Amino acid sequence: MTPTIRLRDGADERLKTTLNLTTDTALANHIGVDQGQYNRIKNGRSAPGPYFQARLLLAVENLELDFYDLFEVVPDPNPQDA
């Protein structure tokens, strides 16, 4: 296993509140990503790649949210096995 990045727990609701949106579809559209992609990332089935990270950070850049408010780095649980 290698280190990865994922959307923080609670980031979805925080984004919806901050952006005054009510649905995943509205949030995905606001960010500029596919709703299916957003749901996979939100539910932890897919890691947020650089495109998703950039789109999300650009959408909130003037709203006092930064990378660490929205994402968390998940370290490698067994770095000696890498």
C-alpha positions as CSV (number, residue, x, y, z in Angstrom):
1,M,0.0,0.0,0.0
2,T,1.2,3.5,-0.7
3,P,0.3,6.9,0.8
4,T,-2.7,8.5,-0.8
5,I,-5.1,11.5,-0.6
6,R,-8.8,11.4,0.1
7,L,-11.6,13.8,0.7
8,R,-11.9,14.6,4.4
9,D,-14.9,13.3,6.4
10,G,-17.4,16.1,6.5
11,A,-15.9,18.0,3.5
12,D,-19.0,17.3,1.4
13,E,-21.3,19.0,3.9
14,R,-18.9,21.8,4.5
15,L,-18.6,22.5,0.8
16,K,-22.4,22.5,0.3
17,T,-22.8,24.9,3.2
18,T,-20.0,27.2,2.1
19,L,-21.2,27.3,-1.5
20,N,-24.9,27.3,-0.6
21,L,-25.6,24.1,-2.6
22,T,-27.9,21.3,-1.6
23,T,-27.1,18.3,-3.9
24,D,-24.1,16.4,-5.0
25,T,-25.0,17.1,-8.6
26,A,-25.0,20.9,-7.9
27,L,-21.7,20.6,-6.1
28,A,-20.1,18.6,-8.9
29,N,-21.4,21.1,-11.5
30,H,-20.1,24.0,-9.5
31,I,-16.6,22.3,-9.3
32,G,-16.7,21.4,-12.9
33,V,-16.4,17.6,-12.6
34,D,-18.7,14.7,-13.4
35,Q,-21.3,13.9,-10.7
36,G,-20.3,10.2,-10.8
37,Q,-16.7,11.0,-10.3
38,Y,-17.6,13.3,-7.4
39,N,-19.6,10.5,-5.8
40,R,-16.9,7.9,-6.1
41,I,-14.4,10.3,-4.5
42,K,-16.9,11.3,-1.8
43,N,-17.6,7.7,-0.9
44,G,-13.9,6.7,-0.9
45,R,-14.1,4.4,-3.9
46,S,-11.7,6.6,-5.9
47,A,-8.8,8.8,-5.0
48,P,-9.1,12.5,-6.0
49,G,-6.5,13.0,-8.7
50,P,-4.7,16.2,-9.5
51,Y,-7.5,17.5,-11.9
52,F,-10.2,17.0,-9.2
53,Q,-8.0,18.6,-6.5
54,A,-7.3,21.6,-8.7
55,R,-10.9,22.1,-9.7
56,L,-12.1,21.9,-6.1
57,L,-9.4,24.2,-4.8
58,L,-10.1,26.8,-7.5
59,A,-13.8,26.7,-6.7
60,V,-13.1,27.6,-3.1
61,E,-9.9,29.7,-3.3
62,N,-11.6,32.9,-2.0
63,L,-13.7,31.2,0.6
64,E,-11.1,30.6,3.3
65,L,-10.9,26.8,2.6
66,D,-7.6,25.3,1.7
67,F,-6.2,21.9,0.8
68,Y,-6.0,20.6,4.4
69,D,-9.6,21.7,5.1
70,L,-10.8,19.5,2.3
71,F,-8.3,16.7,1.9
72,E,-6.3,14.4,4.1
73,V,-3.1,12.6,3.4
74,V,-3.4,8.9,4.3
75,P,0.1,7.6,5.1
76,D,1.4,4.3,4.1
77,P,0.6,2.0,7.0
78,N,3.7,-0.2,6.3
79,P,6.4,2.1,4.9
80,Q,9.1,-0.6,5.3
81,D,7.2,-2.9,2.9
82,A,7.4,-0.3,0.0
